Amino acid sequence: MFRALKTSFLILSLLASVTAQAEADVKNGEKIYKKCYFCHTLDQPTNRMGPHLMDLQGRKAGSVEGFRYSEAMKQAGENGLIWNDATLKEFLTSPKTMMPGTSMRFWGLWESQIDDLFAYLKSRSEAAPGE
């Protein structure tokens, strides 16, 4: 009996820790997005120095109408690059390494920062329908 209670307490403690960590990740992701905000919009199809990020998942690279992409980005799209978690993570880690010739003026993020950014973006997309 005591062992089962102890195990239940341990599981609940771990779940509480994971939940608290998830919240911290979203908040940190929001801070990280502020690095992206000046060049990219999330909520409207308006291009700035970079293309908007609406409907980014599953989108072909270099395909936002009206945005002037680098030749490297256009070529990547023509070669079949589709944005998903894996391709975005690789690009955001080091844009110029993944895609030499990109015009994105950003050095990159740590993997943990990218995970936090994804958590933030996911939280926004989940909140959007009920806002």
N, CA, C and O atoms as CSV, one atom per row, in Angstrom:
chain,resi,resn,atom,element,x,y,z
A,1,MET,N,N,0.830,-1.190,0.000
A,1,MET,CA,C,0.000,0.000,0.000
A,1,MET,C,C,0.880,1.262,0.000
A,1,MET,O,O,0.679,2.179,-0.797
A,2,PHE,N,N,1.852,1.281,0.910
A,2,PHE,CA,C,2.734,2.437,0.998
A,2,PHE,C,C,3.523,2.620,-0.299
A,2,PHE,O,O,3.727,3.743,-0.761
A,3,ARG,N,N,3.960,1.505,-0.876
A,3,ARG,CA,C,4.738,1.556,-2.110
A,3,ARG,C,C,3.900,2.138,-3.254
A,3,ARG,O,O,4.403,2.948,-4.033
A,4,ALA,N,N,2.629,1.734,-3.363
A,4,ALA,CA,C,1.738,2.247,-4.411
A,4,ALA,C,C,1.497,3.744,-4.211
A,4,ALA,O,O,1.476,4.503,-5.180
A,5,LEU,N,N,1.320,4.158,-2.991
A,5,LEU,CA,C,1.111,5.572,-2.688
A,5,LEU,C,C,2.358,6.383,-3.033
A,5,LEU,O,O,2.266,7.476,-3.593
A,6,LYS,N,N,3.510,5.840,-2.696
A,6,LYS,CA,C,4.776,6.505,-2.992
A,6,LYS,C,C,4.971,6.638,-4.511
A,6,LYS,O,O,5.407,7.681,-4.999
A,7,THR,N,N,4.647,5.581,-5.242
A,7,THR,CA,C,4.766,5.606,-6.700
A,7,THR,C,C,3.799,6.626,-7.296
A,7,THR,O,O,4.171,7.376,-8.198
A,8,SER,N,N,2.572,6.661,-6.805
A,8,SER,CA,C,1.581,7.633,-7.291
A,8,SER,C,C,2.050,9.057,-7.043
A,8,SER,O,O,1.912,9.922,-7.908
A,9,PHE,N,N,2.605,9.302,-5.861
A,9,PHE,CA,C,3.110,10.630,-5.542
A,9,PHE,C,C,4.252,11.017,-6.477
A,9,PHE,O,O,4.322,12.157,-6.935
A,10,LEU,N,N,5.141,10.079,-6.760
A,10,LEU,CA,C,6.262,10.331,-7.651
A,10,LEU,C,C,5.764,10.679,-9.057
A,10,LEU,O,O,6.262,11.618,-9.678
A,11,ILE,N,N,4.794,9.934,-9.550
A,11,ILE,CA,C,4.236,10.191,-10.880
A,11,ILE,C,C,3.581,11.564,-10.929
A,11,ILE,O,O,3.794,12.314,-11.881
A,12,LEU,N,N,2.795,11.902,-9.929
A,12,LEU,CA,C,2.149,13.216,-9.893
A,12,LEU,C,C,3.184,14.341,-9.825
A,12,LEU,O,O,3.002,15.384,-10.453
A,13,SER,N,N,4.245,14.144,-9.086
A,13,SER,CA,C,5.308,15.154,-9.000
A,13,SER,C,C,5.971,15.354,-10.350
A,13,SER,O,O,6.241,16.483,-10.760
A,14,LEU,N,N,6.233,14.247,-11.039
A,14,LEU,CA,C,6.851,14.345,-12.363
A,14,LEU,C,C,5.929,15.049,-13.353
A,14,LEU,O,O,6.381,15.879,-14.141
A,15,LEU,N,N,4.644,14.724,-13.315
A,15,LEU,CA,C,3.688,15.376,-14.214
A,15,LEU,C,C,3.602,16.869,-13.930
A,15,LEU,O,O,3.537,17.673,-14.860
A,16,ALA,N,N,3.601,17.241,-12.674
A,16,ALA,CA,C,3.568,18.661,-12.322
A,16,ALA,C,C,4.818,19.360,-12.832
A,16,ALA,O,O,4.751,20.494,-13.306
A,17,SER,N,N,5.946,18.694,-12.736
A,17,SER,CA,C,7.201,19.268,-13.228
A,17,SER,C,C,7.171,19.453,-14.739
A,17,SER,O,O,7.607,20.485,-15.250
A,18,VAL,N,N,6.657,18.456,-15.453
A,18,VAL,CA,C,6.567,18.547,-16.910
A,18,VAL,C,C,5.620,19.679,-17.302
A,18,VAL,O,O,5.928,20.442,-18.218
A,19,THR,N,N,4.486,19.804,-16.636
A,19,THR,CA,C,3.534,20.872,-16.934
A,19,THR,C,C,4.161,22.238,-16.686
A,19,THR,O,O,4.016,23.145,-17.506
A,20,ALA,N,N,4.852,22.390,-15.571
A,20,ALA,CA,C,5.501,23.669,-15.269
A,20,ALA,C,C,6.564,23.981,-16.322
A,20,ALA,O,O,6.702,25.128,-16.747
A,21,GLN,N,N,7.315,22.957,-16.742
A,21,GLN,CA,C,8.347,23.173,-17.752
A,21,GLN,C,C,7.723,23.599,-19.075
A,21,GLN,O,O,8.261,24.473,-19.755
A,22,ALA,N,N,6.591,22.993,-19.452
A,22,ALA,CA,C,5.929,23.341,-20.709
A,22,ALA,C,C,5.509,24.800,-20.702
A,22,ALA,O,O,5.657,25.493,-21.709
A,23,GLU,N,N,4.981,25.280,-19.565
A,23,GLU,CA,C,4.589,26.686,-19.472
A,23,GLU,C,C,5.808,27.597,-19.608
A,23,GLU,O,O,5.751,28.621,-20.290
A,24,ALA,N,N,6.889,27.228,-18.969
A,24,ALA,CA,C,8.107,28.043,-19.051
A,24,ALA,C,C,8.618,28.066,-20.484
A,24,ALA,O,O,9.100,29.098,-20.953
A,25,ASP,N,N,8.519,26.948,-21.180
A,25,ASP,CA,C,8.978,26.885,-22.560
A,25,ASP,C,C,8.186,27.840,-23.441
A,25,ASP,O,O,8.764,28.538,-24.274
A,26,VAL,N,N,6.880,27.876,-23.266
A,26,VAL,CA,C,6.031,28.763,-24.072
A,26,VAL,C,C,6.403,30.214,-23.797
A,26,VAL,O,O,6.521,31.014,-24.725
A,27,LYS,N,N,6.586,30.553,-22.534
A,27,LYS,CA,C,6.954,31.929,-22.192
A,27,LYS,C,C,8.322,32.292,-22.756
A,27,LYS,O,O,8.521,33.400,-23.255
A,28,ASN,N,N,9.249,31.368,-22.675
A,28,ASN,CA,C,10.570,31.627,-23.249
A,28,ASN,C,C,10.471,31.721,-24.769
A,28,ASN,O,O,11.148,32.544,-25.385
A,29,GLY,N,N,9.634,30.886,-25.372
A,29,GLY,CA,C,9.429,30.943,-26.813
A,29,GLY,C,C,8.881,32.286,-27.265
A,29,GLY,O,O,9.231,32.783,-28.335
A,30,GLU,N,N,8.016,32.869,-26.440
A,30,GLU,CA,C,7.483,34.195,-26.763
A,30,GLU,C,C,8.607,35.231,-26.757
A,30,GLU,O,O,8.652,36.111,-27.618
A,31,LYS,N,N,9.506,35.123,-25.793
A,31,LYS,CA,C,10.658,36.034,-25.751
A,31,LYS,C,C,11.548,35.831,-26.965
A,31,LYS,O,O,12.045,36.792,-27.553
A,32,ILE,N,N,11.743,34.583,-27.332
A,32,ILE,CA,C,12.596,34.286,-28.485
A,32,ILE,C,C,11.968,34.824,-29.762
A,32,ILE,O,O,12.674,35.333,-30.632
A,33,TYR,N,N,10.639,34.715,-29.884
A,33,TYR,CA,C,9.970,35.215,-31.089
A,33,TYR,C,C,10.213,36.711,-31.286
A,33,TYR,O,O,10.174,37.194,-32.417
A,34,LYS,N,N,10.460,37.441,-30.218
A,34,LYS,CA,C,10.717,38.877,-30.355
A,34,LYS,C,C,11.938,39.147,-31.233
A,34,LYS,O,O,12.069,40.236,-31.791
A,35,LYS,N,N,12.836,38.161,-31.360
A,35,LYS,CA,C,13.971,38.287,-32.276
A,35,LYS,C,C,13.495,38.211,-33.728
A,35,LYS,O,O,14.140,38.748,-34.628
A,36,CYS,N,N,12.372,37.546,-33.946
A,36,CYS,CA,C,11.832,37.320,-35.293
A,36,CYS,C,C,10.819,38.397,-35.698
A,36,CYS,O,O,10.602,38.654,-36.882
A,37,TYR,N,N,10.213,39.014,-34.695
A,37,TYR,CA,C,9.075,39.914,-34.882
A,37,TYR,C,C,9.337,41.065,-35.851
A,37,TYR,O,O,8.450,41.433,-36.622
A,38,PHE,N,N,10.508,41.622,-35.823
A,38,PHE,CA,C,10.770,42.795,-36.644
A,38,PHE,C,C,10.791,42.476,-38.135
A,38,PHE,O,O,10.569,43.353,-38.969
A,39,CYS,N,N,11.058,41.223,-38.462
A,39,CYS,CA,C,11.124,40.828,-39.875
A,39,CYS,C,C,9.941,39.972,-40.327
A,39,CYS,O,O,9.629,39.941,-41.518
A,40,HIS,N,N,9.279,39.278,-39.401
A,40,HIS,CA,C,8.231,38.318,-39.764
A,40,HIS,C,C,6.958,38.527,-38.945
A,40,HIS,O,O,7.017,38.678,-37.725
A,41,THR,N,N,5.810,38.537,-39.621
A,41,THR,CA,C,4.527,38.598,-38.928
A,41,THR,C,C,3.950,37.189,-38.790
A,41,THR,O,O,4.221,36.308,-39.606
A,42,LEU,N,N,3.159,36.998,-37.751
A,42,LEU,CA,C,2.491,35.716,-37.525
A,42,LEU,C,C,1.010,35.770,-37.857
A,42,LEU,O,O,0.443,34.774,-38.307
A,43,ASP,N,N,0.378,36.908,-37.645
A,43,ASP,CA,C,-1.076,36.994,-37.662
A,43,ASP,C,C,-1.683,37.581,-38.926
A,43,ASP,O,O,-2.903,37.566,-39.088
A,44,GLN,N,N,-0.877,38.080,-39.796
A,44,GLN,CA,C,-1.405,38.687,-41.021
A,44,GLN,C,C,-0.464,38.421,-42.183
A,44,GLN,O,O,0.750,38.339,-41.995
A,45,PRO,N,N,-1.013,38.288,-43.374
A,45,PRO,CA,C,-0.175,37.981,-44.535
A,45,PRO,C,C,0.555,39.213,-45.067
A,45,PRO,O,O,0.448,39.564,-46.242
A,46,THR,N,N,1.295,39.852,-44.173
A,46,THR,CA,C,2.044,41.053,-44.516
A,46,THR,C,C,3.525,40.736,-44.448
A,46,THR,O,O,4.018,40.245,-43.433
A,47,ASN,N,N,4.225,41.015,-45.524
A,47,ASN,CA,C,5.664,40.785,-45.548
A,47,ASN,C,C,6.388,42.014,-45.014
A,47,ASN,O,O,5.990,43.151,-45.267
A,48,ARG,N,N,7.437,41.763,-44.286
A,48,ARG,CA,C,8.320,42.822,-43.806
A,48,ARG,C,C,9.671,42.584,-44.474
A,48,ARG,O,O,9.728,42.330,-45.677
A,49,MET,N,N,10.745,42.662,-43.718
A,49,MET,CA,C,12.061,42.320,-44.280
A,49,MET,C,C,12.111,40.836,-44.628
A,49,MET,O,O,12.895,40.414,-45.478
A,50,GLY,N,N,11.277,40.060,-43.970
A,50,GLY,CA,C,11.128,38.631,-44.251
A,50,GLY,C,C,9.678,38.350,-44.578
A,50,GLY,O,O,8.811,39.186,-44.323
A,51,PRO,N,N,9.399,37.182,-45.142
A,51,PRO,CA,C,8.014,36.840,-45.477
A,51,PRO,C,C,7.199,36.562,-44.219
A,51,PRO,O,O,7.753,36.232,-43.171
A,52,HIS,N,N,5.869,36.698,-44.332
A,52,HIS,CA,C,5.011,36.376,-43.188
A,52,HIS,C,C,5.118,34.883,-42.885
A,52,HIS,O,O,5.513,34.091,-43.740
A,53,LEU,N,N,4.763,34.514,-41.661
A,53,LEU,CA,C,4.891,33.128,-41.219
A,53,LEU,C,C,3.549,32.414,-41.104
A,53,LEU,O,O,3.482,31.306,-40.572
A,54,MET,N,N,2.492,33.032,-41.592
A,54,MET,CA,C,1.186,32.367,-41.555
A,54,MET,C,C,1.244,31.104,-42.418
A,54,MET,O,O,1.810,31.114,-43.512
A,55,ASP,N,N,0.659,30.030,-41.918
A,55,ASP,CA,C,0.608,28.758,-42.654
A,55,ASP,C,C,1.983,28.296,-43.109
A,55,ASP,O,O,2.135,27.770,-44.211
A,56,LEU,N,N,2.972,28.490,-42.266
A,56,LEU,CA,C,4.341,28.120,-42.625
A,56,LEU,C,C,4.520,26.601,-42.718
A,56,LEU,O,O,5.164,26.110,-43.646
A,57,GLN,N,N,3.954,25.855,-41.760
A,57,GLN,CA,C,4.092,24.393,-41.777
A,57,GLN,C,C,3.490,23.829,-43.059
A,57,GLN,O,O,2.326,24.089,-43.367
A,58,GLY,N,N,4.266,23.067,-43.797
A,58,GLY,CA,C,3.795,22.449,-45.028
A,58,GLY,C,C,3.916,23.335,-46.259
A,58,GLY,O,O,3.532,22.930,-47.356
A,59,ARG,N,N,4.444,24.535,-46.086
A,59,ARG,CA,C,4.591,25.458,-47.209
A,59,ARG,C,C,5.918,25.232,-47.922
A,59,ARG,O,O,6.938,24.959,-47.290
A,60,LYS,N,N,5.890,25.346,-49.227
A,60,LYS,CA,C,7.118,25.230,-50.025
A,60,LYS,C,C,7.990,26.454,-49.752
A,60,LYS,O,O,7.496,27.579,-49.688
A,61,ALA,N,N,9.274,26.223,-49.593
A,61,ALA,CA,C,10.221,27.319,-49.365
A,61,ALA,C,C,10.181,28.291,-50.534
A,61,ALA,O,O,10.071,27.888,-51.692
A,62,GLY,N,N,10.272,29.569,-50.216
A,62,GLY,CA,C,10.343,30.600,-51.245
A,62,GLY,C,C,9.059,30.823,-52.009
A,62,GLY,O,O,9.094,31.218,-53.174
A,63,SER,N,N,7.922,30.577,-51.375
A,63,SER,CA,C,6.661,30.605,-52.130
A,63,SER,C,C,5.652,31.674,-51.721
A,63,SER,O,O,4.544,31.689,-52.257
A,64,VAL,N,N,5.989,32.566,-50.797
A,64,VAL,CA,C,5.040,33.612,-50.418
A,64,VAL,C,C,4.997,34.652,-51.535
A,64,VAL,O,O,6.004,35.266,-51.888
A,65,GLU,N,N,3.810,34.821,-52.067
A,65,GLU,CA,C,3.639,35.760,-53.174
A,65,GLU,C,C,3.965,37.186,-52.732
A,65,GLU,O,O,3.566,37.632,-51.656
A,66,GLY,N,N,4.689,37.873,-53.582
A,66,GLY,CA,C,5.005,39.271,-53.323
A,66,GLY,C,C,6.280,39.490,-52.528
A,66,GLY,O,O,6.702,40.633,-52.347
A,67,PHE,N,N,6.909,38.410,-52.046
A,67,PHE,CA,C,8.153,38.583,-51.303
A,67,PHE,C,C,9.331,38.293,-52.222
A,67,PHE,O,O,9.305,37.341,-53.001
A,68,ARG,N,N,10.360,39.124,-52.123
A,68,ARG,CA,C,11.570,38.954,-52.950
A,68,ARG,C,C,12.562,38.059,-52.213
A,68,ARG,O,O,13.278,38.513,-51.319
A,69,TYR,N,N,12.594,36.815,-52.587
A,69,TYR,CA,C,13.488,35.839,-51.969
A,69,TYR,C,C,14.860,35.857,-52.614
A,69,TYR,O,O,15.027,36.307,-53.747
A,70,SER,N,N,15.836,35.362,-51.876
A,70,SER,CA,C,17.166,35.136,-52.446
A,70,SER,C,C,17.056,34.008,-53.467
A,70,SER,O,O,16.125,33.204,-53.436
A,71,GLU,N,N,18.019,33.973,-54.360
A,71,GLU,CA,C,18.056,32.874,-55.343
A,71,GLU,C,C,18.180,31.534,-54.630
A,71,GLU,O,O,17.606,30.538,-55.072
A,72,ALA,N,N,18.925,31.506,-53.532
A,72,ALA,CA,C,19.109,30.258,-52.775
A,72,ALA,C,C,17.776,29.742,-52.244
A,72,ALA,O,O,17.505,28.544,-52.316
A,73,MET,N,N,16.943,30.632,-51.713
A,73,MET,CA,C,15.649,30.216,-51.165
A,73,MET,C,C,14.706,29.782,-52.282
A,73,MET,O,O,13.997,28.784,-52.142
A,74,LYS,N,N,14.692,30.521,-53.386
A,74,LYS,CA,C,13.846,30.130,-54.517
A,74,LYS,C,C,14.263,28.758,-55.038
A,74,LYS,O,O,13.415,27.912,-55.325
A,75,GLN,N,N,15.566,28.542,-55.156
A,75,GLN,CA,C,16.074,27.257,-55.648
A,75,GLN,C,C,15.714,26.128,-54.691
A,75,GLN,O,O,15.362,25.033,-55.130
A,76,ALA,N,N,15.799,26.382,-53.392
A,76,ALA,CA,C,15.438,25.357,-52.408
A,76,ALA,C,C,13.978,24.938,-52.583
A,76,ALA,O,O,13.658,23.750,-52.537
A,77,GLY,N,N,13.102,25.912,-52.783
A,77,GLY,CA,C,11.696,25.594,-53.022
A,77,GLY,C,C,11.494,24.813,-54.316
A,77,GLY,O,O,10.719,23.857,-54.362
A,78,GLU,N,N,12.190,25.224,-55.350
A,78,GLU,CA,C,12.089,24.517,-56.632
A,78,GLU,C,C,12.611,23.088,-56.516
A,78,GLU,O,O,12.165,22.195,-57.237
A,79,ASN,N,N,13.562,22.880,-55.600
A,79,ASN,CA,C,14.110,21.540,-55.376
A,79,ASN,C,C,13.272,20.724,-54.395
A,79,ASN,O,O,13.624,19.591,-54.067
A,80,GLY,N,N,12.157,21.301,-53.925
A,80,GLY,CA,C,11.230,20.538,-53.091
A,80,GLY,C,C,11.303,20.747,-51.601
A,80,GLY,O,O,10.702,19.975,-50.854
A,81,LEU,N,N,12.021,21.766,-51.126
A,81,LEU,CA,C,12.085,22.002,-49.683
A,81,LEU,C,C,10.724,22.464,-49.174
A,81,LEU,O,O,10.185,23.477,-49.621
A,82,ILE,N,N,10.189,21.708,-48.243
A,82,ILE,CA,C,8.916,22.032,-47.594
A,82,ILE,C,C,9.217,22.300,-46.133
A,82,ILE,O,O,9.963,21.553,-45.499
A,83,TRP,N,N,8.632,23.377,-45.592
A,83,TRP,CA,C,8.870,23.718,-44.187
A,83,TRP,C,C,8.044,22.816,-43.278
A,83,TRP,O,O,6.822,22.728,-43.396
A,84,ASN,N,N,8.746,22.153,-42.373
A,84,ASN,CA,C,8.130,21.367,-41.303
A,84,ASN,C,C,9.053,21.497,-40.094
A,84,ASN,O,O,10.056,22.209,-40.163
A,85,ASP,N,N,8.739,20.833,-39.004
A,85,ASP,CA,C,9.563,20.996,-37.800
A,85,ASP,C,C,11.037,20.677,-38.065
A,85,ASP,O,O,11.922,21.402,-37.611
A,86,ALA,N,N,11.293,19.609,-38.788
A,86,ALA,CA,C,12.689,19.200,-39.021
A,86,ALA,C,C,13.433,20.204,-39.899
A,86,ALA,O,O,14.558,20.588,-39.579
A,87,THR,N,N,12.816,20.632,-41.004
A,87,THR,CA,C,13.512,21.565,-41.895
A,87,THR,C,C,13.648,22.941,-41.257
A,87,THR,O,O,14.664,23.613,-41.438
A,88,LEU,N,N,12.625,23.364,-40.510
A,88,LEU,CA,C,12.714,24.648,-39.811
A,88,LEU,C,C,13.795,24.618,-38.739
A,88,LEU,O,O,14.546,25.578,-38.568
A,89,LYS,N,N,13.861,23.500,-38.019
A,89,LYS,CA,C,14.877,23.388,-36.966
A,89,LYS,C,C,16.275,23.465,-37.575
A,89,LYS,O,O,17.149,24.153,-37.046
A,90,GLU,N,N,16.482,22.769,-38.670
A,90,GLU,CA,C,17.791,22.820,-39.327
A,90,GLU,C,C,18.104,24.238,-39.804
A,90,GLU,O,O,19.222,24.722,-39.628
A,91,PHE,N,N,17.129,24.892,-40.400
A,91,PHE,CA,C,17.338,26.249,-40.916
A,91,PHE,C,C,17.586,27.235,-39.779
A,91,PHE,O,O,18.511,28.045,-39.851
A,92,LEU,N,N,16.765,27.172,-38.731
A,92,LEU,CA,C,16.889,28.131,-37.635
A,92,LEU,C,C,18.145,27.915,-36.800
A,92,LEU,O,O,18.587,28.832,-36.108
A,93,THR,N,N,18.728,26.721,-36.853
A,93,THR,CA,C,19.976,26.470,-36.148
A,93,THR,C,C,21.110,27.275,-36.782
A,93,THR,O,O,21.954,27.835,-36.082
A,94,SER,N,N,21.116,27.324,-38.105
A,94,SER,CA,C,22.139,28.090,-38.819
A,94,SER,C,C,21.668,28.310,-40.256
A,94,SER,O,O,21.979,27.510,-41.139
A,95,PRO,N,N,20.925,29.382,-40.495
A,95,PRO,CA,C,20.384,29.616,-41.842
A,95,PRO,C,C,21.437,29.584,-42.942
A,95,PRO,O,O,21.208,28.996,-43.999
A,96,LYS,N,N,22.568,30.198,-42.711
A,96,LYS,CA,C,23.585,30.300,-43.766
A,96,LYS,C,C,24.337,28.984,-43.984
A,96,LYS,O,O,24.929,28.779,-45.044
A,97,THR,N,N,24.316,28.096,-42.991
A,97,THR,CA,C,24.917,26.779,-43.172
A,97,THR,C,C,23.988,25.888,-43.981
A,97,THR,O,O,24.418,25.208,-44.913
A,98,MET,N,N,22.698,25.898,-43.614
A,98,MET,CA,C,21.743,25.062,-44.337
A,98,MET,C,C,21.552,25.546,-45.771
A,98,MET,O,O,21.428,24.751,-46.703
A,99,MET,N,N,21.530,26.869,-45.925
A,99,MET,CA,C,21.220,27.443,-47.228
A,99,MET,C,C,22.195,28.575,-47.559
A,99,MET,O,O,21.853,29.749,-47.416
A,100,PRO,N,N,23.392,28.233,-47.996
A,100,PRO,CA,C,24.335,29.284,-48.381
A,100,PRO,C,C,23.698,30.193,-49.441
A,100,PRO,O,O,23.116,29.723,-50.419
A,101,GLY,N,N,23.824,31.478,-49.222
A,101,GLY,CA,C,23.244,32.431,-50.163
A,101,GLY,C,C,21.895,32.974,-49.725
A,101,GLY,O,O,21.329,33.840,-50.393
A,102,THR,N,N,21.365,32.470,-48.595
A,102,THR,CA,C,20.103,33.015,-48.107
A,102,THR,C,C,20.302,34.475,-47.723
A,102,THR,O,O,21.390,34.880,-47.314
A,103,SER,N,N,19.250,35.249,-47.859
A,103,SER,CA,C,19.349,36.662,-47.481
A,103,SER,C,C,18.915,36.890,-46.038
A,103,SER,O,O,18.908,38.028,-45.569
A,104,MET,N,N,18.557,35.831,-45.334
A,104,MET,CA,C,18.154,35.970,-43.935
A,104,MET,C,C,19.366,36.382,-43.110
A,104,MET,O,O,20.378,35.682,-43.068
A,105,ARG,N,N,19.242,37.525,-42.460
A,105,ARG,CA,C,20.344,38.076,-41.673
A,105,ARG,C,C,20.176,37.680,-40.207
A,105,ARG,O,O,19.825,38.499,-39.357
A,106,PHE,N,N,20.430,36.433,-39.942
A,106,PHE,CA,C,20.250,35.910,-38.600
A,106,PHE,C,C,21.223,34.758,-38.421
A,106,PHE,O,O,21.344,33.904,-39.300
A,107,TRP,N,N,21.918,34.728,-37.288
A,107,TRP,CA,C,22.957,33.726,-37.068
A,107,TRP,C,C,22.409,32.386,-36.664
A,107,TRP,O,O,23.037,31.365,-36.946
A,108,GLY,N,N,21.260,32.344,-36.012
A,108,GLY,CA,C,20.679,31.069,-35.606
A,108,GLY,C,C,20.348,31.022,-34.134
A,108,GLY,O,O,20.678,31.929,-33.371
A,109,LEU,N,N,19.685,29.940,-33.751
A,109,LEU,CA,C,19.254,29.708,-32.380
A,109,LEU,C,C,19.799,28.365,-31.903
A,109,LEU,O,O,20.144,27.499,-32.707
A,110,TRP,N,N,19.872,28.208,-30.582
A,110,TRP,CA,C,20.191,26.911,-29.992
A,110,TRP,C,C,18.976,26.008,-30.154
A,110,TRP,O,O,17.851,26.490,-30.283
A,111,GLU,N,N,19.201,24.706,-30.149
A,111,GLU,CA,C,18.102,23.753,-30.314
A,111,GLU,C,C,17.029,23.943,-29.245
A,111,GLU,O,O,15.839,23.880,-29.554
A,112,SER,N,N,17.423,24.171,-28.008
A,112,SER,CA,C,16.437,24.363,-26.937
A,112,SER,C,C,15.613,25.633,-27.179
A,112,SER,O,O,14.425,25.666,-26.859
A,113,GLN,N,N,16.225,26.664,-27.732
A,113,GLN,CA,C,15.484,27.884,-28.057
A,113,GLN,C,C,14.473,27.619,-29.171
A,113,GLN,O,O,13.361,28.146,-29.143
A,114,ILE,N,N,14.856,26.815,-30.138
A,114,ILE,CA,C,13.947,26.483,-31.232
A,114,ILE,C,C,12.762,25.689,-30.700
A,114,ILE,O,O,11.626,25.921,-31.111
A,115,ASP,N,N,13.016,24.757,-29.791
A,115,ASP,CA,C,11.931,23.984,-29.194
A,115,ASP,C,C,10.974,24.908,-28.445
A,115,ASP,O,O,9.757,24.744,-28.528
A,116,ASP,N,N,11.519,25.872,-27.720
A,116,ASP,CA,C,10.673,26.833,-27.001
A,116,ASP,C,C,9.881,27.695,-27.985
A,116,ASP,O,O,8.703,27.974,-27.762
A,117,LEU,N,N,10.522,28.112,-29.062
A,117,LEU,CA,C,9.839,28.898,-30.083
A,117,LEU,C,C,8.699,28.098,-30.696
A,117,LEU,O,O,7.604,28.632,-30.875
A,118,PHE,N,N,8.931,26.829,-31.022
A,118,PHE,CA,C,7.878,25.976,-31.568
A,118,PHE,C,C,6.731,25.832,-30.570
A,118,PHE,O,O,5.565,25.852,-30.965
A,119,ALA,N,N,7.049,25.688,-29.278
A,119,ALA,CA,C,6.001,25.574,-28.254
A,119,ALA,C,C,5.153,26.846,-28.229
A,119,ALA,O,O,3.929,26.774,-28.112
A,120,TYR,N,N,5.789,27.993,-28.337
A,120,TYR,CA,C,5.057,29.260,-28.375
A,120,TYR,C,C,4.167,29.345,-29.612
A,120,TYR,O,O,2.990,29.693,-29.510
A,121,LEU,N,N,4.718,29.033,-30.761
A,121,LEU,CA,C,3.941,29.111,-32.000
A,121,LEU,C,C,2.769,28.140,-31.960
A,121,LEU,O,O,1.672,28.468,-32.410
A,122,LYS,N,N,2.999,26.945,-31.421
A,122,LYS,CA,C,1.920,25.961,-31.301
A,122,LYS,C,C,0.839,26.473,-30.355
A,122,LYS,O,O,-0.350,26.301,-30.627
A,123,SER,N,N,1.231,27.094,-29.259
A,123,SER,CA,C,0.237,27.607,-28.301
A,123,SER,C,C,-0.621,28.703,-28.942
A,123,SER,O,O,-1.807,28.827,-28.636
A,124,ARG,N,N,-0.023,29.484,-29.819
A,124,ARG,CA,C,-0.766,30.549,-30.503
A,124,ARG,C,C,-1.755,29.949,-31.493
A,124,ARG,O,O,-2.888,30.417,-31.601
A,125,SER,N,N,-1.334,28.914,-32.216
A,125,SER,CA,C,-2.229,28.320,-33.212
A,125,SER,C,C,-3.372,27.584,-32.530
A,125,SER,O,O,-4.475,27.518,-33.072
A,126,GLU,N,N,-3.122,27.026,-31.337
A,126,GLU,CA,C,-4.197,26.349,-30.595
A,126,GLU,C,C,-5.158,27.365,-30.005
A,126,GLU,O,O,-6.348,27.080,-29.875
A,127,ALA,N,N,-4.669,28.545,-29.646
A,127,ALA,CA,C,-5.513,29.577,-29.034
A,127,ALA,C,C,-6.302,30.356,-30.075
A,127,ALA,O,O,-7.362,30.896,-29.759
A,128,ALA,N,N,-5.817,30.428,-31.300
A,128,ALA,CA,C,-6.418,31.273,-32.317
A,128,ALA,C,C,-7.901,31.023,-32.577
A,128,ALA,O,O,-8.652,31.996,-32.648
A,129,PRO,N,N,-8.379,29.762,-32.726
A,129,PRO,CA,C,-9.792,29.572,-33.050
A,129,PRO,C,C,-10.753,30.103,-31.995
A,129,PRO,O,O,-11.852,30.546,-32.330
A,130,GLY,N,N,-10.354,30.065,-30.723
A,130,GLY,CA,C,-11.268,30.492,-29.669
A,130,GLY,C,C,-11.088,31.910,-29.207
A,130,GLY,O,O,-11.758,32.330,-28.263
A,131,GLU,N,N,-10.204,32.675,-29.836
A,131,GLU,CA,C,-9.931,34.036,-29.360
A,131,GLU,C,C,-11.093,34.955,-29.600
A,131,GLU,O,O,-11.027,36.135,-29.259
